[in-house]
Amino acid sequence: MSAGMCVIMGLWVALFLPETNGVKMSSMPMLFQNHWFWGKLPAMANMSVVSNLPDNTDADTDGLVLGAARLSA
């Protein structure tokens, strides 16, 4: 039973969550809008990104998030 659930969860992650390694926060909404599943949802087409991140967040911060971004309809 547990092994079956692990396989199902692994397949869900592989199919429904796009790779975000190296993707800038400003490109994240576009990544999900162009995804084969998430892009078909009507809510994704109407979303725009509102960010309060400083402009110099392109540099690597060793995994630390300095600000937050939120999606608004």
C-alpha positions in Angstrom: 0.0 0.0 0.0 2.7 2.5 1.0 4.8 1.6 -2.1 1.8 2.2 -4.3 1.2 5.6 -2.9 4.8 6.5 -3.3 4.6 5.6 -7.0 1.4 7.6 -7.5 2.9 10.6 -5.8 6.1 10.4 -7.8 4.1 10.2 -11.1 2.0 13.2 -10.0 5.1 15.3 -9.3 6.7 14.2 -12.6 3.6 15.0 -14.7 2.1 18.1 -13.0 5.0 20.1 -11.5 7.4 21.8 -14.0 11.1 22.0 -13.3 11.8 25.4 -11.7 15.5 25.1 -11.1 17.2 28.2 -12.4 14.0 29.9 -13.4 13.6 33.5 -12.2 10.6 34.4 -10.0 9.5 36.9 -12.6 9.2 34.0 -15.2 7.3 31.6 -12.9 3.8 32.6 -13.9 4.7 32.1 -17.6 6.1 28.7 -16.8 2.8 27.5 -15.4 0.7 29.3 -18.1 2.7 27.3 -20.7 2.4 24.0 -18.9 0.4 21.3 -20.7 -2.0 20.9 -17.7 -2.0 24.1 -15.7 -2.1 26.3 -18.8 -5.6 24.9 -19.7 -7.2 26.2 -16.5 -9.2 29.4 -17.0 -7.8 31.0 -13.9 -4.2 30.8 -15.2 -5.1 32.8 -18.3 -6.4 35.7 -16.2 -3.5 35.9 -13.7 -0.9 38.6 -13.7 2.2 38.8 -11.4 2.5 41.5 -8.8 6.0 41.4 -7.3 7.6 43.4 -4.4 11.0 41.9 -5.1 13.9 44.3 -5.6 15.3 44.6 -9.1 18.6 43.0 -8.1 17.3 39.5 -7.3 18.9 38.0 -10.4 22.0 37.1 -8.4 22.2 33.8 -6.7 21.2 34.1 -3.0 22.2 30.5 -1.9 18.6 29.4 -1.8 17.4 32.4 0.3 14.2 34.2 -0.8 14.6 37.9 -0.1 11.1 39.0 -1.0 7.8 37.6 -1.9 5.7 37.5 -5.1 2.0 37.0 -5.2 -0.4 36.3 -8.0 -3.5 38.4 -8.4 -6.5 38.0 -10.6 
